[in-house]
Amino acid sequence: MTAHVEVMDLVAQMKAAEQAFVLATVVRTVSVTAAKAGAKAIIRPDGTIVAGWIGGGCARGAVLKAAREALADGEPRMVSVQPEDLLAELGVKPGEARGGIRFASNLCPSKGTMDIFVEPVLPHPSLLIFGASPVAMSLAAQTRQLGYHVTLAAPAADLVAVPDADALVDGFALGKLHQARRFIVVSTQGRGDEAALRAAVTTDAEYRAFVGSRRKMAALREKLIAEGVDASAIDRVKAPAGLDLGAITPEEIAMSILAEITVERRRGQRAPNPVANS
């Protein structure tokens, strides 16, 4: 019981720290197995088991492989480690998946069966907003409602209200950032555009966008290139930001940007609709 509590305590700490990990739980055992039902382990992305125990080498390889896959696609999975003769009776081969269960061979002398549920725990997606414009403030509020970790970076003097954000940065010089899938929006709108855009293009992210016209972006591009910023990095910034929804108000513009971010975030995750494709 103490070990179980310690594992769950660490789970809570790692979730609070927005760290990615896998929680592996033994849900069923048959015959002789080193770990019993209820045993848990925390696995980091590098394959390190930092707490708990789910048995020795008989199950470790299959679980670590499933953990890597789960962290990659964000989906939980079940692993069933069984002796080869039982797999043969079921008509499955090691590595084969059936009914949502991936089977692996237990080559240990114990010849026991162990089913392990592998659950990825991923940080909230991160939105980094440069600027304190009305669009920036509205985007922060709307995005927080969808579970994003929001960091707003702007000079304190530019803030006319307290933004709805998880973290505030005074200015555009970033320190240690929240580790997750990151999306960046520059919404300075005339107040530090160049400095903010320079910081944005040098920060790792899946998506970068600039709230402003193409003409304005083109002018900033020339300035930044003259200062030595890589042109290809600037060209990866979407300008103007957001989907073309005919948005006019700051709230509508923020909504169009959030819609575009959602498209990027969910790309490849949505299963095809069999009805639509029939």
C-alpha positions as CSV (number, residue, x, y, z in Angstrom):
1,M,0.0,0.0,0.0
2,T,2.8,2.4,0.8
3,A,4.5,1.9,-2.6
4,H,1.1,2.5,-4.3
5,V,0.6,5.7,-2.4
6,E,4.1,6.9,-3.2
7,V,3.5,6.3,-6.9
8,M,0.3,8.2,-6.9
9,D,1.9,11.0,-5.0
10,L,4.6,11.3,-7.7
11,V,1.9,11.2,-10.4
12,A,0.2,14.2,-8.8
13,Q,3.5,16.0,-8.6
14,M,4.5,15.3,-12.2
15,K,1.0,16.3,-13.4
16,A,1.3,19.6,-11.5
17,A,4.7,20.2,-13.0
18,E,3.2,19.5,-16.5
19,Q,5.6,16.7,-17.2
20,A,4.9,13.9,-19.7
21,F,5.0,10.4,-18.5
22,V,3.2,7.0,-18.7
23,L,1.3,5.3,-15.8
24,A,1.5,1.6,-16.3
25,T,-0.9,-0.5,-14.2
26,V,-1.1,-4.3,-13.9
27,V,-4.8,-5.1,-14.2
28,R,-4.8,-8.9,-14.4
29,T,-2.4,-11.7,-13.7
30,V,-2.8,-15.5,-14.3
31,S,-0.6,-18.1,-12.7
32,V,2.8,-17.1,-11.3
33,T,3.9,-13.5,-12.0
34,A,6.4,-11.2,-10.3
35,A,4.0,-8.3,-10.1
36,K,0.3,-8.7,-9.0
37,A,-2.8,-6.8,-10.1
38,G,-2.8,-3.2,-8.9
39,A,1.0,-2.8,-9.3
40,K,1.9,0.5,-10.9
41,A,4.9,2.2,-12.4
42,I,5.7,5.6,-13.8
43,I,7.7,5.7,-17.0
44,R,9.4,8.8,-18.4
45,P,9.6,9.5,-22.2
46,D,13.2,8.2,-22.2
47,G,12.1,4.8,-20.9
48,T,13.2,5.3,-17.3
49,I,11.0,3.8,-14.6
50,V,11.1,6.4,-11.9
51,A,8.7,4.9,-9.4
52,G,6.9,1.6,-8.9
53,W,7.4,-1.8,-10.3
54,I,5.5,-4.0,-12.8
55,G,7.7,-7.0,-12.9
56,G,11.1,-7.9,-14.3
57,G,12.3,-8.3,-17.9
58,C,9.4,-10.6,-18.8
59,A,7.1,-7.7,-19.2
60,R,9.4,-4.7,-19.3
61,G,10.3,-4.6,-23.0
62,A,6.7,-4.9,-24.1
63,V,5.5,-2.2,-21.7
64,L,8.3,0.2,-22.6
65,K,7.5,-0.2,-26.3
66,A,3.8,0.5,-25.6
67,A,4.8,3.5,-23.4
68,R,6.8,5.1,-26.2
69,E,3.9,4.6,-28.6
70,A,1.4,6.0,-26.1
71,L,3.4,9.1,-25.6
72,A,3.7,9.6,-29.4
73,D,0.0,9.4,-30.2
74,G,-1.6,10.2,-26.8
75,E,-3.7,7.1,-26.8
76,P,-3.8,4.5,-23.9
77,R,-3.4,0.8,-24.7
78,M,-3.6,-2.6,-23.2
79,V,-0.6,-5.0,-23.3
80,S,-1.0,-8.7,-22.6
81,V,2.2,-10.7,-21.9
82,Q,1.5,-14.4,-22.2
83,P,3.5,-17.6,-22.7
84,E,4.0,-18.6,-26.4
85,D,1.8,-21.7,-26.1
86,L,-1.2,-19.6,-24.9
87,L,-0.6,-17.1,-27.7
88,A,-0.7,-20.0,-30.1
89,E,-4.0,-21.2,-28.7
90,L,-5.4,-17.7,-29.2
91,G,-4.1,-17.7,-32.7
92,V,-2.1,-14.5,-32.3
93,K,1.6,-13.7,-32.7
94,P,3.8,-11.6,-30.5
95,G,3.4,-8.0,-31.4
96,E,0.0,-8.5,-33.0
97,A,-3.0,-6.5,-31.8
98,R,-6.5,-7.8,-31.6
99,G,-9.6,-6.2,-30.0
100,G,-7.6,-3.3,-28.7
101,I,-5.0,-5.5,-27.0
102,R,-1.4,-5.9,-28.1
103,F,0.1,-9.3,-27.3
104,A,3.6,-10.0,-26.2
105,S,5.5,-13.2,-25.5
106,N,6.5,-14.1,-21.9
107,L,9.8,-16.1,-22.2
108,C,10.4,-16.3,-18.5
109,P,10.3,-19.7,-16.7
110,S,7.3,-18.6,-14.7
111,K,5.1,-18.8,-17.8
112,G,2.5,-16.5,-16.2
113,T,0.2,-14.0,-17.9
114,M,0.1,-10.3,-17.1
115,D,-2.2,-7.7,-18.6
116,I,-0.9,-4.1,-18.2
117,F,-2.9,-0.9,-19.0
118,V,-0.5,1.8,-20.3
119,E,-1.9,5.3,-19.9
120,P,-0.1,8.4,-21.3
121,V,-0.3,11.6,-19.2
122,L,0.7,14.5,-21.3
123,P,1.1,18.2,-20.4
124,H,-1.6,20.6,-21.5
125,P,-0.9,22.1,-24.9
126,S,0.9,25.5,-24.5
127,L,-0.1,28.8,-26.0
128,L,2.5,31.6,-25.9
129,I,1.0,35.0,-26.6
130,F,3.3,38.0,-27.3
131,G,1.5,41.3,-26.6
132,A,-1.3,42.8,-24.5
133,S,-3.6,43.9,-27.2
134,P,-7.4,43.3,-27.0
135,V,-7.0,40.3,-29.3
136,A,-4.2,38.9,-27.1
137,M,-6.3,39.3,-23.9
138,S,-9.4,37.7,-25.5
139,L,-7.3,34.9,-27.0
140,A,-5.8,34.1,-23.6
141,A,-9.3,33.9,-22.0
142,Q,-10.8,31.8,-24.8
143,T,-7.9,29.4,-24.9
144,R,-7.7,28.8,-21.2
145,Q,-11.3,27.5,-21.3
146,L,-10.1,24.7,-23.7
147,G,-7.4,23.5,-21.3
148,Y,-4.3,25.2,-22.7
149,H,-1.5,26.4,-20.5
150,V,-1.3,30.1,-21.4
151,T,1.8,32.3,-21.1
152,L,1.4,35.9,-22.0
153,A,4.6,37.9,-22.6
154,A,4.4,41.7,-22.7
155,P,5.9,44.8,-21.0
156,A,4.0,45.3,-17.7
157,A,3.4,48.9,-18.7
158,D,1.3,47.7,-21.7
159,L,-1.2,45.7,-19.5
160,V,-4.4,47.6,-18.8
161,A,-6.0,44.6,-17.1
162,V,-4.9,41.3,-15.5
163,P,-4.8,38.7,-18.3
164,D,-6.4,35.3,-17.9
165,A,-3.1,33.4,-18.2
166,D,-1.2,30.8,-16.3
167,A,2.1,32.7,-16.5
168,L,3.1,36.3,-17.2
169,V,6.4,37.4,-18.6
170,D,7.4,41.1,-18.3
171,G,8.7,41.9,-21.8
172,F,9.6,39.5,-24.6
173,A,12.7,37.9,-23.1
174,L,11.6,34.4,-22.3
175,G,13.0,32.2,-19.6
176,K,12.2,28.5,-19.0
177,L,9.0,27.6,-20.8
178,H,6.2,25.1,-20.2
179,Q,7.2,21.9,-21.9
180,A,4.5,20.7,-24.2
181,R,3.2,21.1,-27.7
182,R,3.6,24.8,-28.2
183,F,1.7,27.4,-30.3
184,I,2.7,31.0,-30.6
185,V,0.7,34.1,-31.5
186,V,2.2,37.6,-31.8
187,S,-0.5,40.1,-31.1
188,T,1.4,43.2,-30.1
189,Q,-0.4,45.3,-32.8
190,G,2.1,48.2,-32.9
191,R,3.7,47.9,-29.5
192,G,7.0,46.1,-29.9
193,D,6.1,44.1,-33.0
194,E,9.7,43.7,-34.1
195,A,11.1,42.5,-30.8
196,A,8.1,40.2,-30.2
197,L,8.4,38.6,-33.7
198,R,12.1,38.1,-33.2
199,A,11.5,36.2,-30.0
200,A,8.7,34.2,-31.6
201,V,10.7,32.9,-34.6
202,T,13.6,31.8,-32.3
203,T,11.3,29.9,-29.9
204,D,10.5,26.3,-30.8
205,A,6.8,25.8,-31.7
206,E,4.5,23.9,-33.9
207,Y,2.6,27.0,-35.0
208,R,3.5,30.7,-35.1
209,A,1.2,33.4,-36.2
210,F,1.2,37.2,-36.4
211,V,-1.9,39.4,-35.9
212,G,-1.5,42.0,-38.6
213,S,-1.7,42.6,-42.3
214,R,0.5,40.9,-45.0
215,R,2.0,44.3,-45.8
216,K,3.0,44.9,-42.2
217,M,4.5,41.4,-42.0
218,A,6.5,42.0,-45.1
219,A,8.0,45.2,-43.7
220,L,8.9,43.4,-40.5
221,R,10.4,40.6,-42.4
222,E,12.8,42.9,-44.2
223,K,13.9,44.5,-41.0
224,L,14.5,41.1,-39.2
225,I,16.4,39.7,-42.2
226,A,18.6,42.8,-42.2
227,E,19.3,42.1,-38.5
228,G,20.4,38.5,-39.4
229,V,17.2,36.6,-38.6
230,D,16.8,33.5,-40.8
231,A,14.4,34.2,-43.6
232,S,13.0,30.7,-43.6
233,A,12.1,31.0,-39.9
234,I,10.1,34.2,-40.6
235,D,8.4,32.7,-43.5
236,R,7.0,29.9,-41.3
237,V,5.0,32.5,-39.4
238,K,1.3,32.6,-40.5
239,A,0.2,36.2,-41.3
240,P,-2.4,37.3,-40.9
241,A,-3.2,34.9,-38.0
242,G,-6.4,32.9,-38.0
243,L,-8.9,31.4,-40.3
244,D,-10.8,33.6,-42.7
245,L,-14.1,33.8,-40.8
246,G,-14.8,37.5,-41.6
247,A,-13.9,38.4,-38.1
248,I,-14.1,42.0,-37.1
249,T,-14.1,42.4,-33.3
250,P,-11.1,41.4,-31.1
251,E,-13.1,38.5,-29.7
252,E,-14.0,37.3,-33.2
253,I,-10.4,37.6,-34.3
254,A,-9.2,35.6,-31.3
255,M,-11.8,33.0,-32.0
256,S,-10.6,32.6,-35.6
257,I,-7.0,32.2,-34.3
258,L,-8.1,29.6,-31.8
259,A,-9.9,27.8,-34.6
260,E,-6.7,27.7,-36.7
261,I,-4.7,26.5,-33.7
262,T,-7.3,23.7,-33.2
263,V,-6.9,22.6,-36.8
264,E,-3.1,22.3,-36.3
265,R,-3.4,20.7,-32.9
266,R,-5.8,18.0,-34.1
267,R,-4.3,17.4,-37.5
268,G,-4.2,13.6,-38.1
269,Q,-5.9,12.8,-34.8
270,R,-9.5,12.6,-36.0
271,A,-10.6,9.2,-37.4
272,P,-12.3,9.2,-40.8
273,N,-16.1,9.2,-40.7
274,P,-17.2,6.0,-42.4
275,V,-20.7,7.5,-43.1
276,A,-19.2,10.5,-44.8
277,N,-16.9,8.4,-46.8
278,S,-19.5,5.9,-47.9
